[in-house]
Amino acid sequence: MDSFFKVSNLTETTATALLDIREAVTVSFDFVYTFFPFDHQTIRLDLRLPTVRMNGCQALVDKRAGGDAFSGDCPVLFKIRRNNNVFVIKQLVPTIIIAEAPLISLWLDPTIPPVVAGRASIHIFAMVLVVLRASADLGLGVLSSLIWTDEFSLVQFFVIFSGLMETIFVHCLLRFNHKILALSVDGVFRKLLPFVLFPCLVVGWILKGLQETTAFLAVIVGGLSAFTVYSIFLTLRKTWNIEKNRQTMVKALKALKTDDVQKTLTKDQMDKVMRMTFDTFDLDKSKKLEKAEVRLILDAMYPNLNRQQVTEAMKAVKADEIPYEDFAIVVEDWQQIQDQAVRDAPPKRTLLELLGFRKKVKQTFKDARQGGDRVFIDSAGRERIFHGTNAVVKGPPWHPDPYTFSADISMAKEDFEWMQRLGLNVVRLGVLWSGVEPTRGHYNETYLDQLDTIVTLAAAHGVYTLLDWHQDGISEHFCGEGAPSWAIRRAEQPQLRYPFPFAPAFNDSSLFYVEEKMGGAPTLPTRSACLTSHGPGWGETTRETAQAYQAIYSNWQGVADAFAMAQAKLASRFVRRPEVLGIELLNEPFAGALIGR
């Protein structure tokens, strides 16, 4: 208060009075410690001396309106900010270190029981230290509510407790053989707890102590949200990656046991796959596989082993943990058990066999294989299975273009290169009677040459050819393709009518196509006319189409003989061509005059 009373140019009488006043002044004030040690305190001091003019008061406070001097009343506000450097050094920093230490201990290996006990002990000891430091007397007297230091201690306690729960949870997962999930959770939380969650909480509560409410909420809410989302995402991703890598390596390890792979891979290459499989399942990087991990590999490699065979296979694992050298021996033993299991397995019985037809079924397949019926047998006696595609051009010139690549009607070099990339080894090539014999008795050698070019080009790319004598709806007269016009028996009236039960399905007419619609156009309908005609697909189900099929089957005017001679011409062109699998005599043959009788 000296600066208030020591005012220049005062009389002796006034100075004596001031001295007396100074000796009589006392201050009593209750502080609010909610944000201790970041609290700001305000002290209000009212000086009242009736009938005395206090000319020095304006040196401390703002002047009041209406006068330059104060008479009898001088209110003074003192704002005090605590020097918290000592508290930060002696209290705050040690508390943060105490809380961070157990979180760092999460990096200890959770698969070793003594280490797990050490992790848990460090957490419990840290929680006790936080409680004891929170109970220390700060010299503030008896308080009726929590202050900032109490809240900060609770935050430290919560984070340490979270680390303890994570340790217990991971240990339980390991005990119940969920090692992948356990190590995924531990690998994520050992990073996020000490380096994401805890720093966010510390910074957030310091901002709260500084009374920065908006920043406090942003840090806490953002940090907790990021921690929750990121921890779930990383755990699922880590678990998925581990499972994916394991499945990949098991497939590679299983493939090593096949004869073909063993012949193509060197010993070093096989050892490399074995080593990679071992390392993939050795999640804790201990250079040893536990029995549970070995069992996972066994179940993935040989899922069809029964309980007795699994027990026998696990007997090959002599210890609770095996190094890589023993693992390679165990896998070899497993292969022998699997081979024996295949030899001892009872033959599978089909439904026909269960119904008493077993001998007949076996004899049928035996006869088929001996005679080569229904299967393709190569020179080594092996059954060949083909995968391929169709190539049929249903309009003139009746064959794909073998020279220029297009997305629609080509079978050129580029097409067969794509087939090679896709693993296809056969093409079903459409052959149209209209292309082979457009005029009766005269064969189109140019058309056959084009087919020969395609067959040769296919063979050069390792693709076989099946010649498909193709038809749909037997003729262009019926909006289809296949036989030439001279081989078609026409109805007396050029109308394609549906027989029962098809006719009632169409409300306005029982006609599929009427040539009079074309207004005097040529006999063959146009594509546009066919597309605008109603009815299911081509006119195969009309009376006229059925009669045309029947005429060929019945050798009307020698048409069946011409049919056979045209196919003989095709066969003579491609006889003794090993790249040609055969000739399909007729695509989707229709029933003939059965319809409409």
Summary of the structure (lengths in Angstrom):
residues: 597
radius of gyration: 48.0
end to end distance: 129.4
largest distance: 155.3
contacts: 1613
relative contact order: 0.04
helix: 55%
strand: 12%
